[in-house]
Amino acid sequence: MIKLSNTTKTKKEKIDVKLIQHDIDKLQISNRTKNALKRNGIFTREQLYKLTDSDLLNLPSIWNNTLDDIKQAIEVDKCQHLY
């Protein structure tokens, strides 16, 4: 894993850090879902991708339909980053 505090980063590491820091606002999910995630301290894709379905469902304001939206947005996001 890349240490974010390291000031001497290679070009590849700088790119990786930039991808890690992409916020969830770029995901194709509703504002309600984005706000629910942010209220629960989830601001980046990396934070979101580390959570299991159970983790998400245990968060306040995250329901089955919200989880479905999140999972669909993650799949779309991953497909977009393959190219």
mmCIF file of the C-alpha atoms, coordinates in Angstrom:
data_MODEL
# 
_entry.id   MODEL 
# 
loop_
_atom_site.group_PDB 
_atom_site.id 
_atom_site.type_symbol 
_atom_site.label_atom_id 
_atom_site.label_alt_id 
_atom_site.label_comp_id 
_atom_site.label_asym_id 
_atom_site.label_entity_id 
_atom_site.label_seq_id 
_atom_site.pdbx_PDB_ins_code 
_atom_site.Cartn_x 
_atom_site.Cartn_y 
_atom_site.Cartn_z 
_atom_site.occupancy 
_atom_site.B_iso_or_equiv 
_atom_site.pdbx_formal_charge 
_atom_site.auth_seq_id 
_atom_site.auth_comp_id 
_atom_site.auth_asym_id 
_atom_site.auth_atom_id 
_atom_site.pdbx_PDB_model_num 
ATOM 1  C CA . MET A 1 1  ? 0.000   0.000  0.000   1.00 0.00 ? 1  MET A CA 1 
ATOM 2  C CA . ILE A 1 2  ? 1.206   3.523  -0.763  1.00 0.00 ? 2  ILE A CA 1 
ATOM 3  C CA . LYS A 1 3  ? 1.973   5.804  2.152   1.00 0.00 ? 3  LYS A CA 1 
ATOM 4  C CA . LEU A 1 4  ? 0.174   9.064  1.473   1.00 0.00 ? 4  LEU A CA 1 
ATOM 5  C CA . SER A 1 5  ? 2.524   11.056 3.681   1.00 0.00 ? 5  SER A CA 1 
ATOM 6  C CA . ASN A 1 6  ? 5.639   10.187 1.656   1.00 0.00 ? 6  ASN A CA 1 
ATOM 7  C CA . THR A 1 7  ? 6.718   13.319 -0.212  1.00 0.00 ? 7  THR A CA 1 
ATOM 8  C CA . THR A 1 8  ? 9.151   11.580 -2.623  1.00 0.00 ? 8  THR A CA 1 
ATOM 9  C CA . LYS A 1 9  ? 6.790   9.625  -4.851  1.00 0.00 ? 9  LYS A CA 1 
ATOM 10 C CA . THR A 1 10 ? 7.467   8.162  -8.255  1.00 0.00 ? 10 THR A CA 1 
ATOM 11 C CA . LYS A 1 11 ? 5.223   9.077  -11.161 1.00 0.00 ? 11 LYS A CA 1 
ATOM 12 C CA . LYS A 1 12 ? 3.337   5.768  -10.850 1.00 0.00 ? 12 LYS A CA 1 
ATOM 13 C CA . GLU A 1 13 ? 2.798   6.311  -7.123  1.00 0.00 ? 13 GLU A CA 1 
ATOM 14 C CA . LYS A 1 14 ? 1.441   9.814  -7.765  1.00 0.00 ? 14 LYS A CA 1 
ATOM 15 C CA . ILE A 1 15 ? -1.062  8.384  -10.246 1.00 0.00 ? 15 ILE A CA 1 
ATOM 16 C CA . ASP A 1 16 ? -2.090  5.629  -7.823  1.00 0.00 ? 16 ASP A CA 1 
ATOM 17 C CA . VAL A 1 17 ? -2.592  8.147  -5.004  1.00 0.00 ? 17 VAL A CA 1 
ATOM 18 C CA . LYS A 1 18 ? -4.727  10.278 -7.301  1.00 0.00 ? 18 LYS A CA 1 
ATOM 19 C CA . LEU A 1 19 ? -6.954  7.291  -8.147  1.00 0.00 ? 19 LEU A CA 1 
ATOM 20 C CA . ILE A 1 20 ? -7.263  6.347  -4.475  1.00 0.00 ? 20 ILE A CA 1 
ATOM 21 C CA . GLN A 1 21 ? -8.331  9.859  -3.597  1.00 0.00 ? 21 GLN A CA 1 
ATOM 22 C CA . HIS A 1 22 ? -11.220 9.965  -6.079  1.00 0.00 ? 22 HIS A CA 1 
ATOM 23 C CA . ASP A 1 23 ? -14.221 10.942 -4.101  1.00 0.00 ? 23 ASP A CA 1 
ATOM 24 C CA . ILE A 1 24 ? -17.574 9.235  -4.265  1.00 0.00 ? 24 ILE A CA 1 
ATOM 25 C CA . ASP A 1 25 ? -19.122 12.253 -6.001  1.00 0.00 ? 25 ASP A CA 1 
ATOM 26 C CA . LYS A 1 26 ? -17.797 10.800 -9.268  1.00 0.00 ? 26 LYS A CA 1 
ATOM 27 C CA . LEU A 1 27 ? -19.868 7.626  -8.850  1.00 0.00 ? 27 LEU A CA 1 
ATOM 28 C CA . GLN A 1 28 ? -23.199 7.368  -10.610 1.00 0.00 ? 28 GLN A CA 1 
ATOM 29 C CA . ILE A 1 29 ? -25.338 7.130  -7.488  1.00 0.00 ? 29 ILE A CA 1 
ATOM 30 C CA . SER A 1 30 ? -28.116 9.333  -6.204  1.00 0.00 ? 30 SER A CA 1 
ATOM 31 C CA . ASN A 1 31 ? -27.392 12.373 -4.061  1.00 0.00 ? 31 ASN A CA 1 
ATOM 32 C CA . ARG A 1 32 ? -29.312 10.716 -1.241  1.00 0.00 ? 32 ARG A CA 1 
ATOM 33 C CA . THR A 1 33 ? -26.947 7.734  -1.346  1.00 0.00 ? 33 THR A CA 1 
ATOM 34 C CA . LYS A 1 34 ? -23.856 9.968  -1.581  1.00 0.00 ? 34 LYS A CA 1 
ATOM 35 C CA . ASN A 1 35 ? -25.048 11.980 1.398   1.00 0.00 ? 35 ASN A CA 1 
ATOM 36 C CA . ALA A 1 36 ? -25.761 8.831  3.418   1.00 0.00 ? 36 ALA A CA 1 
ATOM 37 C CA . LEU A 1 37 ? -22.253 7.552  2.707   1.00 0.00 ? 37 LEU A CA 1 
ATOM 38 C CA . LYS A 1 38 ? -20.682 10.888 3.631   1.00 0.00 ? 38 LYS A CA 1 
ATOM 39 C CA . ARG A 1 39 ? -22.673 11.066 6.879   1.00 0.00 ? 39 ARG A CA 1 
ATOM 40 C CA . ASN A 1 40 ? -21.110 7.702  7.706   1.00 0.00 ? 40 ASN A CA 1 
ATOM 41 C CA . GLY A 1 41 ? -17.575 8.925  7.005   1.00 0.00 ? 41 GLY A CA 1 
ATOM 42 C CA . ILE A 1 42 ? -17.182 7.396  3.537   1.00 0.00 ? 42 ILE A CA 1 
ATOM 43 C CA . PHE A 1 43 ? -15.743 10.013 1.192   1.00 0.00 ? 43 PHE A CA 1 
ATOM 44 C CA . THR A 1 44 ? -13.533 8.082  -1.239  1.00 0.00 ? 44 THR A CA 1 
ATOM 45 C CA . ARG A 1 45 ? -13.920 5.113  -3.539  1.00 0.00 ? 45 ARG A CA 1 
ATOM 46 C CA . GLU A 1 46 ? -11.164 3.324  -1.652  1.00 0.00 ? 46 GLU A CA 1 
ATOM 47 C CA . GLN A 1 47 ? -13.124 3.566  1.594   1.00 0.00 ? 47 GLN A CA 1 
ATOM 48 C CA . LEU A 1 48 ? -16.266 2.342  -0.150  1.00 0.00 ? 48 LEU A CA 1 
ATOM 49 C CA . TYR A 1 49 ? -14.561 -0.553 -1.947  1.00 0.00 ? 49 TYR A CA 1 
ATOM 50 C CA . LYS A 1 50 ? -13.197 -1.916 1.339   1.00 0.00 ? 50 LYS A CA 1 
ATOM 51 C CA . LEU A 1 51 ? -16.694 -2.372 2.789   1.00 0.00 ? 51 LEU A CA 1 
ATOM 52 C CA . THR A 1 52 ? -18.677 -5.577 2.497   1.00 0.00 ? 52 THR A CA 1 
ATOM 53 C CA . ASP A 1 53 ? -22.402 -5.699 1.840   1.00 0.00 ? 53 ASP A CA 1 
ATOM 54 C CA . SER A 1 54 ? -22.944 -6.396 5.536   1.00 0.00 ? 54 SER A CA 1 
ATOM 55 C CA . ASP A 1 55 ? -20.797 -3.419 6.518   1.00 0.00 ? 55 ASP A CA 1 
ATOM 56 C CA . LEU A 1 56 ? -22.868 -1.147 4.292   1.00 0.00 ? 56 LEU A CA 1 
ATOM 57 C CA . LEU A 1 57 ? -26.216 -2.504 5.468   1.00 0.00 ? 57 LEU A CA 1 
ATOM 58 C CA . ASN A 1 58 ? -25.179 -1.887 9.076   1.00 0.00 ? 58 ASN A CA 1 
ATOM 59 C CA . LEU A 1 59 ? -24.761 1.828  8.349   1.00 0.00 ? 59 LEU A CA 1 
ATOM 60 C CA . PRO A 1 60 ? -27.668 4.181  9.125   1.00 0.00 ? 60 PRO A CA 1 
ATOM 61 C CA . SER A 1 61 ? -29.663 5.222  6.032   1.00 0.00 ? 61 SER A CA 1 
ATOM 62 C CA . ILE A 1 62 ? -28.295 2.398  3.870   1.00 0.00 ? 62 ILE A CA 1 
ATOM 63 C CA . TRP A 1 63 ? -31.025 -0.031 2.794   1.00 0.00 ? 63 TRP A CA 1 
ATOM 64 C CA . ASN A 1 64 ? -31.184 -2.917 0.310   1.00 0.00 ? 64 ASN A CA 1 
ATOM 65 C CA . ASN A 1 65 ? -32.167 -0.641 -2.585  1.00 0.00 ? 65 ASN A CA 1 
ATOM 66 C CA . THR A 1 66 ? -29.353 1.751  -1.670  1.00 0.00 ? 66 THR A CA 1 
ATOM 67 C CA . LEU A 1 67 ? -26.931 -1.170 -1.575  1.00 0.00 ? 67 LEU A CA 1 
ATOM 68 C CA . ASP A 1 68 ? -28.082 -2.261 -5.037  1.00 0.00 ? 68 ASP A CA 1 
ATOM 69 C CA . ASP A 1 69 ? -27.422 1.254  -6.387  1.00 0.00 ? 69 ASP A CA 1 
ATOM 70 C CA . ILE A 1 70 ? -23.955 1.278  -4.818  1.00 0.00 ? 70 ILE A CA 1 
ATOM 71 C CA . LYS A 1 71 ? -23.050 -2.145 -6.197  1.00 0.00 ? 71 LYS A CA 1 
ATOM 72 C CA . GLN A 1 72 ? -24.196 -1.182 -9.681  1.00 0.00 ? 72 GLN A CA 1 
ATOM 73 C CA . ALA A 1 73 ? -22.212 2.077  -9.547  1.00 0.00 ? 73 ALA A CA 1 
ATOM 74 C CA . ILE A 1 74 ? -19.091 0.203  -8.422  1.00 0.00 ? 74 ILE A CA 1 
ATOM 75 C CA . GLU A 1 75 ? -19.376 -2.216 -11.346 1.00 0.00 ? 75 GLU A CA 1 
ATOM 76 C CA . VAL A 1 76 ? -19.750 0.666  -13.811 1.00 0.00 ? 76 VAL A CA 1 
ATOM 77 C CA . ASP A 1 77 ? -16.823 2.478  -12.211 1.00 0.00 ? 77 ASP A CA 1 
ATOM 78 C CA . LYS A 1 78 ? -14.575 -0.585 -12.381 1.00 0.00 ? 78 LYS A CA 1 
ATOM 79 C CA . CYS A 1 79 ? -15.472 -1.154 -16.045 1.00 0.00 ? 79 CYS A CA 1 
ATOM 80 C CA . GLN A 1 80 ? -14.636 2.470  -16.886 1.00 0.00 ? 80 GLN A CA 1 
ATOM 81 C CA . HIS A 1 81 ? -11.200 2.125  -15.306 1.00 0.00 ? 81 HIS A CA 1 
ATOM 82 C CA . LEU A 1 82 ? -10.325 -0.946 -17.361 1.00 0.00 ? 82 LEU A CA 1 
ATOM 83 C CA . TYR A 1 83 ? -9.827  1.159  -20.475 1.00 0.00 ? 83 TYR A CA 1 
# 
